[in-house]
């Protein structure tokens, strides 16, 4: 149910990088073998940046290669979209995946079922200190049958409240509410003061679901229900009173006038931002990428913008305490099951160096959220990171658990049904109960279809 991304089909471009032992993709492996080196073929999409500068991840790779002359690292580097839609699909279909590769979260299940992913569990078990640095729950996206088949690159969450701290102070709040009742009370005050309590652009259909429905489902329905519903289990239902309650809470925000009046027609990148910039709205719902709101904000507004997790309803599941985040990694490191012991050692060493306290600094400095807890990340320059991004990163690191909501859990048919049903509810043509039933009807069809397949 996460935000869908457009894919552009382009001709595959393989870029070779020299320096620190890097060869053009498809370099002379036999020569390397004869020299007694361990050969590792690594496929990724870290091409030179538009400015012509070297991607910071390539700098990390070059540093590692210089420290490991016994390994011949051969990179196959392709532009992102072509890597995703052409290169990776071709390798996976023919069971010819490279030794080390980047794999999108949406390809994890099928590649795992095909038996093409190396089990990272022993590597993580051997270095428990490294494993313990990761965000709690971040491996759920790559775990199958109790074993871990991928190392996440970064974390992306779909939900956060961005708020104008000066407006909240006028309403008597020095901090953002942590409870749902507190959010309702604050919203009532803000509305009385003439502000839009919550700016949201749901024209595309997915923002309401990603920014609010998903975390509320995690809170109210609990992780067990979310897991079952995501796997199309007949033991879970969208007419479950707990999910109906999720829709009721969202509908309550609409009926009380706490959203902008054009919520269904508003765009989530321009209209809702405009309300926030013009200080007509006190808060705005967005994902972790929403920290870019400071890029074009009025200068006097920038230091006033803060960010907080979605508040927790009073009757939430005990397994979901306040401060949880849902989302996903997007991309993982995957490795071929056919690696030799020496290749496995080399691949583990390279990945550890990139997903390390010092290696994660490039993520922080490029407005991305590391998969390691911030207390372990070192060497990043605070001058390169906005205060809002730092606050976002710290919120994620303090989360008691990360729950991964993957778009592959539902697919386009279910996602579209959920989007349309929730929009119809906001428009007043469906009640929460009717919206839940409409979603359930489609869900049952999907469950039956999956059972037949």
C-alpha positions, 0 to 999 in steps of 0.5 A: 500500500505504499506510494507507487513509483513511475518507472521509465524504460530506457536502454541499459547503460553500463558504466565502468569505473576505474580507480582503487582496483575497479575494472570495467564491468565484464573485466578480465576475470581469468586474469584476476584468478591467475593472480590469485585474487578472489573475484566478486561481481557486484551489480548496482545502479550507482552511476556518476551523479548529474553534476558529474561527481562520483556517487558517494557510495562508489567512494565507499567502495573504492575505499574498501577495495584499497583496503582489500587488494586480495579481492578483485571487485568487478562492477556492473553499473547500470542506470537505476530504471534500466537496472530495475526493469531490464537487468535484474529481471533478466538475471533473476529469470535466467538464474544468473544473478551476480555475486552481489547485487542490489534487489528492490523490496518488491523482488524479494519474495519471488527471488527467495522462492526461486532459491536465488538468495543467500542466507545472511543469518550466519553472517549476522549471528557471527557479528551480533554487535553489528546486527544489534546496531540496526533499527528494530524490525528492519529485517522483517522485509527480508526475512523468510522462514526465520532467516534473513535474505537481504541487508537493507540499504536505508529506511523510508517511512510513509507517515509523519506529522510536520507542524508549525511549532509557532502556531501550536504554541499559540494554541497552547502546545509546546510539543506535538500530542502523543495520543489520538485524543490529544490530537483531536483536542488540539485540532479543535483548538486550531480550527477555532483559531481559523487554521486548517488543523491537518493539511493533506492532498489525497488526489492521488489516492495513496497519501491518506492510506500511506500517511494515516491508515497504515500506522493506525492499522498497526496501532489498532489492529496490531502487527499480527492482523497486519501480517495476516492481511498482507499475506491474504490469509482467510483468518483476517478480514477488513470488516474486523471491528478494529479496522472499521475503527481505523476508518472511523477515526479517519472519517472523524477528522473529515466530518469535524473539518480537521482536513482542508476542505479540498482534501480529495482534490488537493495535490500532495506536493503542491496544494497541501504544501501551499497551505503550510507555507502560507501558514493557513495549515498548522500541520501537514501529513507526509512521509520521511521525504517530507523533510524537503519541505524546508527547501523552498519554505519561507526563511522565517518559517524554516526554524519553526517546522518540526516533525513527530510520529502519528499519535497513538489511539487509546485502545491500541494493540499492546504490541504497538507502543507510541512512536512506531513507524511503518514503511520499508527499505526500498532496496537491499543488498542480496547475494548469490547462493553459489558463492564460495567461502572466500567470496562470501567473506569478501561480500560480507566485508564489503556490505559491512563497510558500507552499512557501518557507523562511518559508512552510513554517514553519507546517508545522513548527509544526503537526507536519507535515513540510515538502517543503523540507529543514529546513536551508532552513526559517526562522522557525519557533518551537522552543517550538511544536515538540516535540523528537521532531517536530524529530528526525523532521523532521531525520531526513527532511531527512538522508535520501539519498533519498525513495521514494514508495510510493503506494496507487494503485500497487496498489489495494484488491485487491492491498493486501488480498491482501498484508495477508492473506498477511503476517498469515497468515505471522505467524500461522504458517499460511503460510511466507514462500515460500507468502505470496509465492506467494499474493501473486504469484498475485493479482498475475498476475491483475492484470497480465493484467487491466491488459493486457486493458484 
